[in-house]
Amino acid sequence: MPRINNPKPPKRAPKMDPRRGQKKKPCAFCVAGATYVDYKDLNALRKYISDRGKIRGRRVSGNCQQHQRDIADAIKTARELALLPYTQRTVTERRSGGGRGRDDRGPRGPRPEAADESVESQVESFDEATSEEGDE
């Protein structure tokens, strides 16, 4: 009996299409019969921009390929003319602790004043030592 060097891989189940059974959304510009996407029509263009300022994809917006390209060009033109922002400002919430891992330490106590005097005396002694070396 001959030996098979390359056995066939086992058959896999076909991938399930999540949109199976659903009709594709029609292109709003094709339905309306629009031939031109105007970069000055900001209300229409804002529908195709996410809350962060990104241009929505074709699958999300439901546009045909040609109109999606026209929308992208119109949005980019409106951005260059400062009619639309490039990005939206996002506000992040900060933790109430305030510092990097200092939540478990507790509040700092007052600084001892004796430490300040010792630093001053160290600086004076250093100045005296450097001036004596410079005299030699």
C-alpha positions as CSV (number, residue, x, y, z in Angstrom):
1,M,0.0,0.0,0.0
2,P,1.5,3.4,-1.0
3,R,2.3,5.9,1.7
4,I,0.7,9.4,1.6
5,N,3.3,12.0,2.3
6,N,0.9,15.0,2.3
7,P,-2.4,14.0,3.9
8,K,-5.3,16.4,3.3
9,P,-6.1,18.7,6.2
10,P,-9.5,18.0,7.9
11,K,-12.4,20.1,6.6
12,R,-13.4,23.0,8.7
13,A,-16.8,24.3,9.2
14,P,-17.5,27.4,7.1
15,K,-17.3,30.7,9.0
16,M,-20.6,32.2,9.9
17,D,-21.4,35.5,8.4
18,P,-22.8,37.9,11.1
19,R,-24.9,39.8,8.5
20,R,-26.4,36.7,6.9
21,G,-30.1,37.3,6.4
22,Q,-29.8,41.0,6.8
23,K,-30.1,43.4,3.9
24,K,-27.2,45.7,3.3
25,K,-27.9,49.3,4.2
26,P,-28.5,51.3,1.0
27,C,-26.2,54.3,0.3
28,A,-27.9,57.5,1.4
29,F,-26.4,59.4,-1.5
30,C,-27.4,56.9,-4.1
31,V,-31.0,56.8,-2.8
32,A,-31.2,60.6,-2.8
33,G,-29.7,60.7,-6.3
34,A,-26.9,63.1,-5.2
35,T,-24.0,63.5,-7.7
36,Y,-21.8,65.6,-5.6
37,V,-20.9,65.6,-1.9
38,D,-20.5,69.1,-0.7
39,Y,-17.7,69.9,1.8
40,K,-19.7,72.9,3.1
41,D,-22.6,70.7,4.2
42,L,-21.3,70.1,7.8
43,N,-24.5,68.5,9.2
44,A,-24.4,65.8,6.5
45,L,-20.6,65.2,7.0
46,R,-20.9,65.0,10.8
47,K,-23.0,61.8,10.4
48,Y,-19.9,60.1,8.9
49,I,-17.5,61.2,11.6
50,S,-17.1,59.4,14.9
51,D,-17.2,61.1,18.3
52,R,-13.4,61.1,18.3
53,G,-13.2,62.7,14.9
54,K,-12.4,59.7,12.8
55,I,-14.0,59.0,9.5
56,R,-16.4,56.1,9.8
57,G,-15.8,53.1,7.6
58,R,-17.9,52.0,4.7
59,R,-19.5,49.0,6.5
60,V,-20.6,51.3,9.4
61,S,-21.9,54.1,7.3
62,G,-23.5,52.0,4.6
63,N,-22.2,54.0,1.7
64,C,-21.2,52.7,-1.7
65,Q,-17.5,52.8,-2.6
66,Q,-17.6,55.9,-4.8
67,H,-19.7,58.0,-2.3
68,Q,-17.5,56.9,0.6
69,R,-14.5,58.1,-1.3
70,D,-16.3,61.4,-2.0
71,I,-17.3,61.8,1.7
72,A,-13.7,61.2,2.8
73,D,-12.4,63.8,0.4
74,A,-15.1,66.3,1.5
75,I,-14.3,65.7,5.2
76,K,-10.6,66.2,4.5
77,T,-11.3,69.4,2.6
78,A,-13.5,70.7,5.4
79,R,-10.8,69.9,7.9
80,E,-8.2,71.9,5.9
81,L,-10.5,74.9,5.8
82,A,-11.1,74.6,9.6
83,L,-14.8,73.9,9.1
84,L,-14.4,70.5,10.9
85,P,-11.9,69.6,13.6
86,Y,-9.3,67.0,13.0
87,T,-9.9,65.5,16.5
88,Q,-12.3,66.0,19.3
89,R,-11.0,67.0,22.7
90,T,-11.6,64.2,25.2
91,V,-11.6,64.7,29.0
92,T,-10.2,61.9,31.1
93,E,-11.2,61.5,34.7
94,R,-8.4,61.5,37.2
95,R,-8.2,59.3,40.3
96,S,-8.9,61.1,43.5
97,G,-5.5,59.9,45.0
98,G,-3.5,62.4,43.0
99,G,-0.1,60.8,42.9
100,R,1.6,57.8,41.6
101,G,1.0,55.1,44.2
102,R,1.0,57.5,47.2
103,D,-2.5,56.5,48.2
104,D,-1.3,54.1,50.9
105,R,1.3,56.6,52.5
106,G,-1.0,59.1,54.0
107,P,-0.3,62.8,54.4
108,R,3.2,64.1,54.8
109,G,4.2,65.6,58.2
110,P,5.9,68.9,58.7
111,R,9.6,69.2,57.7
112,P,12.0,69.4,60.6
113,E,13.7,72.8,60.7
114,A,17.0,71.2,62.0
115,A,17.5,69.5,58.6
116,D,17.6,73.0,56.9
117,E,20.3,74.2,59.3
118,S,22.4,71.1,58.7
119,V,22.2,71.6,54.9
120,E,23.4,75.2,55.3
121,S,26.3,74.2,57.5
122,Q,27.3,71.5,54.9
123,V,27.2,74.1,52.1
124,E,29.4,76.5,54.2
125,S,31.9,73.8,55.0
126,F,32.0,72.8,51.3
127,D,32.6,76.5,50.3
128,E,35.4,76.8,52.9
129,A,37.1,73.6,51.7
130,T,37.0,74.6,48.0
131,S,38.3,78.1,48.8
132,E,41.3,76.6,50.7
133,E,42.2,74.3,47.8
134,G,42.0,77.2,45.4
135,D,44.5,79.3,47.6
136,E,47.2,76.7,47.3
